[in-house]
Amino acid sequence: MTDQAVHTGGPTPYTAPAADGSDGFVGRRRELAQLRADIGRAGPHTRAGRPAPRGRVLLIAGRPGSGRTALAEELVRQVAADHPDGVLRARLTDPDGTPVPTERTARDLLRALGRPAPAGAEGDELAGALRAALAGRRALLLLDEVAGPEQVKDLLPDGRDCLVLAVSRGPLTGVPDVRPCVLDGLDTDSAVALLARCAGETPRVTVDPRAAECLVEACGGRPAALVLVGGWLAAHPTASVAEAVRRFGDLPDTLPGETESAGSRGPAGRVPRPRTHPAPAARPLVRALLLVHDSLPPSIARTLRLLALAPAGLVDAHTTAALAGCPMDAAAATLEGFVRLGLLRTTVVPGQYEVPGCLAPLLAVLVRESESPAEVRLARARMLERAVRLLKSCRAAAEPPGSPARKEMAGLPRALRFATSPAAAAWLDSRLPALRAAAAAAVDDGELDTLARRLVAALIRALSAHLGPEEAAPELYRLHELLSTVTGRRGLYGEHAAALLALGDLDARAGRPRKALTRHRAALEAARAAGGRGTGAAVRAMESLGDTYAGLGDRPRATDWYGRALALCQTRGDLVAEARLHGRIGAEHLGEGEWEEALRAWRAAAAACRRLKDGRGYARALEEVARAQERAGRVEEAARTRREALRWARRLGDELPGRATRGELT
């Protein structure tokens, strides 16, 4: 079983790298002991003699930047062996502060468990499927950035074999049997140790303990701020800790947005910063971020700000190069530098990094205040265009060698090519959360609809090529919903109809016929609005309506819709569709016991197949003609027709065809 759903870790920004290059965790011994004790402590149900109805929940609560996630990851590391079915991770708040819907979280966790859910399933159904998938397992769920108690309650496993570790800003009122652990700043000794480790091999912190303690106090003992200040010290090996204290104290404790008062100006010559009013708890973190940000070269500082635009807070060299408009090798080096400064955390995906949740909103304010709307729009457009090109190359990698798509891919820059189809599939799987988030954000924004439409369409094609329609169906459903939104908004009626048809087909396959009917009717309206260009979509919509009614056992309505589709096909001279629709009408009449009507329809299907020179289709249609003749009491005619069908089948090397099913004639 995989150990993650939505990865939020690797070394976190508060797990400082040790001098020997290994990861280290500093402090929080009392909290770790409390959490480990709470795992085995009896809850109220156990003490009352009743079995606990849901999984155990441990809560790590604290302000952003207090080291909540780092503590959670350290606890996971210590107790993972007690949960042999693995660790599942999910982040329940997007970087922009939006709570993640249960539907999305449950679907991602099911995917991580190798149990894909039906396409288009709702939150309650998916949550139930997740509980069923976890039944009998001993797994650990790490739910990071929990926005509210309902998110946890919806995902709680049944029984006590699984452990849920929730990370949140505050209490989770209403969650049964929750065990809270509230974090404040680190104690002084641990904070100084963290600062020393982040500052590198020089003994500046230990030789000036008074200044180090002053710096710890200024940071409020908050690990995120200490890591950033330590990263600044590591990047400035000649600077003393006392100098860091002075610089830290001179910085404003709020971000741009409102002009500072004269009394809060920085050093002489500094342009007064606009100010906003974040919560007081954010002040040390703001100062630490500004300390690092203001020390960077202007182009690198701009790159840092633009990372606020990265979808889902996930960045790699491609995303960074596109946002900043710089070469790939420069982008990769910049990202590695940001990791050393504590501005990014690594993930299990090689070359992919994550913007820490406590820094994402601060970077968003900086980019909003420092970059013009036109510059932001251009950066986002470059990022989306790069994603489209990568997805086209990913799709082409699934084609056979020598195909036009592979030849086109060969002409792309090396950085945009994939050596093999498995390499392309692995890239697609690892980048799917970011690509999905990029598509959703682009559609929601509405400013770059053309690029949004191209991105969604390219992602649909890449997923279909590498996963196949069935395995990709859950992702395709969400993508077709996005495509429906943007095409409907832009009045692209033909494409809108195609997206609605795809959604209706997925609903029908998932056992939601009533919803499929609604989708197909909407597709028909969109196709009619497209005029002559939408005729093909209109035929598909009518045929799909017929298929859905046939599945519901409503043969008269199915026959009616097939007939409407047939009439439209005949005006277009589409013999292939005519043959198929005549066969479907014949099948419905046979099911109703209307032998003569079935006979006429299957003869028309046979005639269409003969005009198409489709021998196999003709033989199948003749067999159905014979079946209808038998039912109508025309036994001799049926025997002659069946002999002719047999001759055609033998001519083609086939056996005598069995009964044709809907759609077999083409």
Secondary structure, 3 states (H helix, E strand, C coil): CCCCCCCCCCCCCCCCECCCCCECCCCCHHHHHHHHHHHHCCCHHHHCCCCCCECEEEEEECCCCCCHHHHHHHHHHHHHHHCCCCEEEEECECCCCCECCHHHHHHHHHHHCCCCCCCCCCHHHHHHHHHHHHCCCCCEEEEEEECCHHHHHHHCCECCCCEEEEEECCCCCCCCCEEEEECCCCCHHHHHHHHHHHHCCCCHHHHCHHHHHHHHHHCCCCHHHHHHHHHHHHHCCCCCHHHHHHHHHHCCCCCCCCCCCHHHCCCCCCCCCCCCCCCHHHHHHHHHHHHHHHHCCHHHHHHHHHHHHCHHHEECHHHHHHHHCCCHHHHHHHHHHHHHCCCCEECCCCCCEECCCCCHHHHHHHHHHHCCHHHHHHHHHHHHHHHHHHHHHHHHHCCCCCCHHHHHHHCCCHHHCCCCHHHHHHHHHHHHHHHHHHHHHHHHHCCCHHHHHHHHHHHHHHHHHHHCHHHHHHHHHHHHHHHHHHHHHCCCHHHHHHHHHHHHHHHHHCCCHHHHHHHHHHHHHHHHHCHHHHHHHHHHHHHHHHHHHHHCCCHHHHHHHHHHHHHHHHHHCCHHHHHHHHHHHHHHHHHHCCHHHHHHHHHHHHHHHHHCCCHHHHHHHHHHHHHHHHHCCCHHHHHHHHHHHHHHHHHCCCCCCCCCCCCCCC
